[in-house]
Amino acid sequence: MTAMTAPPETPALLHDPVIDWFGDHARDLPWRRPEAGPWGVMVSEFMLQQTPVSRVLPVYEQWLARWPRPADLAAEPPGEAVRAWGRLGYPRRALRLHAAASAITELHGGEVPRDHARLLALPGVGEYTAAAVASFAYGQRHAVLDTNVRRVFARAVSGAQYPPNATTAAERKLARALLPESEPVAARWAAATMELGALVCTARTPECARCPISAHCAWRAAGSPEHDGPPRRTQSYAGTDRQVRGKLLAVLREAIDPVPQAVLDTVWDEPVQRARALDGLVADGLVEPLADGWYRLPLSTPAPASG
């Protein structure tokens, strides 16, 4: 078996055990409930990028309580999305979600589109998010490849401890080959493999004894070799421009009125790094500069960002 290639019998061996396991062990998450609807699914997918479920949950619930429909979010300035995003990190996602809500309102009658191509055309929606929303909100048959799914497939099918750093064409081909033919079953499979990677087939401490497909796992059959090296370590946060950006945004989120430069200067002692971070926030559309050195969260919509 070559890397990222599934033998013909593999899908039949994996589908039922993983889907049955999911039926018994799936977490009760609000975006999985019927009342979440397609908009709730989309909001969760934006928030969950590079952010753990535990941090997303309170922000998600507050967000949906305030903006239960795309039109509700689109009616407010994008700066309010940045404010409500809080400390989830990567706040450009808030701007992208606001831009997507505006496009849904203007182009799709306020309803999250069902069609995969129309989802993909929304601002801020990339390949993964379009597939995830089409699958989880509308029960369609798409290969949904997040980090957890990629790790499950790398180990179970390809015998590798970790997937490549970036999603490859071979991984996409494998994911499509593993999809059940039935649309609702394929959507269930997508959610189940994601949950398996999140709860059992984890990056650092996989619990193979709890895995429903351990008997069919190519990596375990090979003796769980560690030839691929450890998972990538995340960049340290302390002292980085990201930390400075976060401190500057925190001041602006708490303020109702524009904030003077002098107040922003108090959040970080090093002036060159502070200025670079503030310039970056302005360039990203997260902060709007006013006359005489005053700043606020944006009232106007920046140019759409993709991805």
C-alpha positions as CSV (number, residue, x, y, z in Angstrom):
1,M,0.0,0.0,0.0
2,T,1.4,3.4,-1.0
3,A,1.0,6.4,1.2
4,M,-2.5,7.9,1.3
5,T,-4.0,5.1,-0.8
6,A,-6.8,3.0,0.6
7,P,-7.1,-0.7,-0.4
8,P,-10.6,-1.5,-1.7
9,E,-11.8,-3.3,1.4
10,T,-10.8,-0.5,3.8
11,P,-14.0,1.7,3.7
12,A,-16.3,-1.3,4.5
13,L,-14.1,-2.1,7.5
14,L,-14.1,1.4,8.9
15,H,-17.5,2.9,8.3
16,D,-19.8,0.9,10.7
17,P,-17.4,0.8,13.7
18,V,-16.6,4.5,13.5
19,I,-20.2,5.6,12.9
20,D,-21.5,3.3,15.7
21,W,-18.8,4.6,18.1
22,F,-19.9,8.2,17.3
23,G,-23.5,7.3,18.1
24,D,-22.4,6.3,21.6
25,H,-19.7,8.9,22.3
26,A,-20.5,12.1,20.4
27,R,-20.4,15.2,22.5
28,D,-23.6,17.2,22.9
29,L,-22.5,20.4,21.2
30,P,-25.0,23.2,20.4
31,W,-24.1,23.4,16.7
32,R,-24.9,19.7,16.4
33,R,-28.5,20.2,17.6
34,P,-31.3,20.6,15.0
35,E,-32.2,24.0,16.3
36,A,-28.7,25.3,15.4
37,G,-29.6,25.4,11.7
38,P,-27.2,26.1,8.9
39,W,-26.3,29.5,10.3
40,G,-25.3,28.0,13.7
41,V,-23.2,25.4,11.9
42,M,-21.5,28.1,9.9
43,V,-20.8,30.2,12.9
44,S,-19.3,27.2,14.7
45,E,-17.0,26.4,11.8
46,F,-15.6,29.9,11.7
47,M,-15.0,29.9,15.5
48,L,-13.5,26.5,15.7
49,Q,-10.7,27.2,13.3
50,Q,-7.5,26.8,15.4
51,T,-9.6,27.2,18.6
52,P,-10.6,24.5,21.1
53,V,-14.3,23.7,21.8
54,S,-14.1,24.8,25.4
55,R,-13.2,28.4,24.4
56,V,-15.7,28.5,21.6
57,L,-18.8,27.4,23.6
58,P,-19.5,30.6,25.6
59,V,-18.8,32.9,22.7
60,Y,-20.9,30.9,20.3
61,E,-23.9,30.9,22.5
62,Q,-23.7,34.7,23.1
63,W,-23.2,35.2,19.4
64,L,-26.3,33.2,18.4
65,A,-28.4,34.9,21.1
66,R,-27.5,38.3,19.7
67,W,-27.4,37.4,16.0
68,P,-29.7,34.4,15.4
69,R,-29.8,35.0,11.7
70,P,-27.2,36.2,9.1
71,A,-29.2,39.4,8.5
72,D,-29.0,40.3,12.2
73,L,-25.2,40.3,12.1
74,A,-25.1,42.0,8.7
75,A,-27.2,44.9,10.0
76,E,-24.5,45.8,12.5
77,P,-21.0,47.4,11.8
78,P,-18.2,44.9,11.4
79,G,-16.6,46.3,14.5
80,E,-19.4,44.8,16.6
81,A,-18.4,41.4,15.3
82,V,-14.8,42.0,16.3
83,R,-16.0,43.2,19.8
84,A,-18.2,40.1,20.3
85,W,-15.4,37.8,19.1
86,G,-13.7,38.5,22.5
87,R,-10.5,36.6,23.1
88,L,-11.1,33.7,20.7
89,G,-8.0,34.8,18.8
90,Y,-7.4,35.3,15.0
91,P,-10.0,38.1,15.0
92,R,-10.0,38.4,11.2
93,R,-12.3,35.5,11.3
94,A,-14.9,37.8,12.9
95,L,-14.6,40.2,9.9
96,R,-14.9,37.3,7.5
97,L,-17.9,35.9,9.2
98,H,-19.5,39.4,9.1
99,A,-18.7,39.6,5.4
100,A,-20.2,36.2,4.8
101,A,-23.4,37.2,6.7
102,S,-23.6,40.3,4.5
103,A,-23.3,38.3,1.3
104,I,-25.8,35.7,2.5
105,T,-28.3,38.6,3.3
106,E,-27.7,40.4,0.0
107,L,-27.4,37.5,-2.4
108,H,-29.2,34.5,-0.9
109,G,-32.3,36.0,0.8
110,G,-30.7,35.7,4.3
111,E,-30.4,31.9,4.0
112,V,-27.1,30.0,4.1
113,P,-26.9,28.5,0.7
114,R,-27.2,24.7,0.3
115,D,-25.1,24.5,-2.9
116,H,-21.4,23.8,-2.3
117,A,-20.2,26.1,-5.0
118,R,-22.3,29.0,-3.6
119,L,-20.9,28.4,-0.2
120,L,-17.4,28.4,-1.5
121,A,-18.1,31.8,-3.2
122,L,-18.9,33.5,0.1
123,P,-16.3,35.8,1.6
124,G,-14.1,34.0,4.1
125,V,-15.3,30.5,3.2
126,G,-12.6,28.2,2.0
127,E,-12.6,24.5,0.8
128,Y,-12.9,23.1,4.3
129,T,-15.6,25.4,5.6
130,A,-17.8,25.0,2.5
131,A,-17.5,21.2,2.7
132,A,-18.2,21.2,6.5
133,V,-21.3,23.4,6.2
134,A,-22.7,21.5,3.3
135,S,-22.1,18.2,5.1
136,F,-23.1,19.1,8.7
137,A,-25.9,21.6,7.9
138,Y,-27.4,19.9,4.9
139,G,-26.4,16.3,5.1
140,Q,-24.5,16.3,1.8
141,R,-21.7,14.0,0.7
142,H,-18.3,15.9,0.9
143,A,-14.8,15.1,2.1
144,V,-14.4,17.2,5.2
145,L,-10.7,17.3,6.0
146,D,-9.8,19.1,9.2
147,T,-6.7,18.3,11.3
148,N,-8.4,15.6,13.3
149,V,-9.8,13.8,10.2
150,R,-6.5,14.0,8.4
151,R,-4.7,12.4,11.4
152,V,-7.2,9.5,11.7
153,F,-6.8,8.8,8.0
154,A,-3.0,9.1,8.1
155,R,-2.8,6.5,10.9
156,A,-5.7,4.2,10.1
157,V,-5.1,3.9,6.4
158,S,-1.6,5.1,5.5
159,G,0.3,4.0,8.6
160,A,1.8,7.4,9.3
161,Q,1.9,8.9,12.7
162,Y,0.9,12.4,11.5
163,P,-0.4,13.8,8.2
164,P,1.6,16.3,6.1
165,N,1.8,19.9,7.4
166,A,-0.5,21.0,4.6
167,T,-3.4,19.1,3.0
168,T,-2.3,17.3,-0.1
169,A,-4.0,16.2,-3.3
170,A,-3.3,12.6,-2.1
171,E,-5.2,13.2,1.1
172,R,-8.2,14.6,-0.7
173,K,-8.2,11.6,-3.0
174,L,-8.1,9.3,-0.1
175,A,-10.9,11.1,1.7
176,R,-13.1,10.9,-1.3
177,A,-12.3,7.2,-1.7
178,L,-13.4,6.6,1.9
179,L,-16.7,8.4,1.7
180,P,-19.8,6.3,2.0
181,E,-22.0,6.4,-1.0
182,S,-25.2,7.4,0.8
183,E,-25.3,11.2,1.5
184,P,-26.7,11.1,5.0
185,V,-24.2,8.3,5.9
186,A,-21.4,10.2,4.4
187,A,-22.3,13.3,6.5
188,R,-22.4,11.1,9.6
189,W,-19.0,9.6,8.7
190,A,-17.6,13.1,8.4
191,A,-18.7,14.1,11.8
192,A,-17.7,10.7,13.3
193,T,-14.1,10.8,12.0
194,M,-13.7,14.3,13.2
195,E,-14.9,13.3,16.7
196,L,-12.7,10.3,16.7
197,G,-9.6,12.4,16.0
198,A,-10.6,14.9,18.7
199,L,-11.3,12.5,21.5
200,V,-9.4,9.3,20.8
201,C,-6.9,9.5,18.0
202,T,-5.3,12.6,19.4
203,A,-2.0,14.1,18.3
204,R,0.1,13.5,21.4
205,T,-1.5,10.7,23.4
206,P,-3.8,8.5,21.2
207,E,-5.9,6.1,23.2
208,C,-5.7,3.1,20.9
209,A,-7.3,0.8,23.4
210,R,-10.5,2.9,23.1
211,C,-10.4,3.2,19.3
212,P,-13.2,1.3,17.4
213,I,-10.9,0.6,14.5
214,S,-7.7,-0.2,16.2
215,A,-7.8,-3.8,14.8
216,H,-7.7,-2.2,11.3
217,C,-5.3,0.6,11.9
218,A,-2.3,0.5,9.6
219,W,-0.1,2.6,12.0
220,R,-0.8,0.3,15.0
221,A,-0.2,-2.8,12.8
222,A,3.2,-1.4,11.9
223,G,4.0,-1.0,15.6
224,S,3.1,2.7,15.9
225,P,6.3,3.9,14.4
226,E,7.4,7.5,15.3
227,H,9.3,8.1,12.1
228,D,7.4,11.3,11.2
229,G,8.5,13.3,14.3
230,P,6.4,15.0,16.9
231,P,3.4,17.3,16.0
232,R,4.4,20.8,15.2
233,R,4.6,23.0,18.3
234,T,2.6,26.2,18.3
235,Q,4.5,29.5,18.4
236,S,5.0,31.0,21.8
237,Y,2.5,33.8,22.4
238,A,4.3,35.8,25.0
239,G,6.1,38.8,23.6
240,T,4.9,38.3,20.0
241,D,3.1,40.8,17.8
242,R,0.0,38.7,18.3
243,Q,0.1,39.4,22.0
244,V,0.5,43.1,21.4
245,R,-2.4,43.1,18.8
246,G,-4.5,41.3,21.4
247,K,-3.8,43.9,24.0
248,L,-4.6,46.8,21.7
249,L,-7.8,45.1,20.5
250,A,-8.9,44.5,24.1
251,V,-8.8,48.2,24.9
252,L,-10.8,49.0,21.8
253,R,-13.4,46.3,22.4
254,E,-14.0,47.6,25.9
255,A,-14.4,51.2,24.7
256,I,-17.8,52.6,23.4
257,D,-16.2,55.7,22.0
258,P,-13.0,56.1,20.0
259,V,-9.7,55.7,21.9
260,P,-6.8,58.2,21.7
261,Q,-3.3,57.1,20.8
262,A,-2.1,58.0,24.3
263,V,-4.3,55.3,25.8
264,L,-3.2,52.7,23.4
265,D,0.4,53.6,24.1
266,T,0.0,52.3,27.7
267,V,-0.6,48.7,26.7
268,W,2.9,47.9,25.6
269,D,6.2,49.5,26.5
270,E,8.2,48.8,23.3
271,P,7.1,51.6,20.9
272,V,8.4,50.0,17.6
273,Q,6.6,46.7,18.2
274,R,3.5,48.5,19.5
275,A,3.3,50.7,16.3
276,R,3.9,47.7,14.1
277,A,1.1,45.8,15.8
278,L,-1.3,48.7,15.5
279,D,-0.4,49.3,11.8
280,G,-1.1,45.6,11.2
281,L,-4.5,45.9,12.8
282,V,-5.4,48.8,10.6
283,A,-4.1,47.0,7.5
284,D,-6.2,44.0,8.4
285,G,-9.4,46.1,8.7
286,L,-9.7,45.3,12.4
287,V,-9.1,48.9,13.6
288,E,-10.2,52.1,11.9
289,P,-7.9,55.2,12.3
290,L,-9.6,58.6,12.8
291,A,-8.2,62.1,12.7
292,D,-5.7,63.4,15.3
293,G,-4.6,60.0,16.5
294,W,-7.9,58.4,17.6
295,Y,-8.9,54.8,16.8
296,R,-12.0,52.7,16.9
297,L,-13.3,49.3,15.8
298,P,-14.4,49.5,12.2
299,L,-17.8,50.9,11.2
300,S,-17.3,50.1,7.5
301,T,-16.8,46.8,5.8
302,P,-13.2,46.1,4.6
303,A,-12.4,44.4,1.3
304,P,-13.5,40.7,1.5
305,A,-10.8,38.3,2.6
306,S,-10.7,34.8,1.3
307,G,-9.8,31.5,3.0
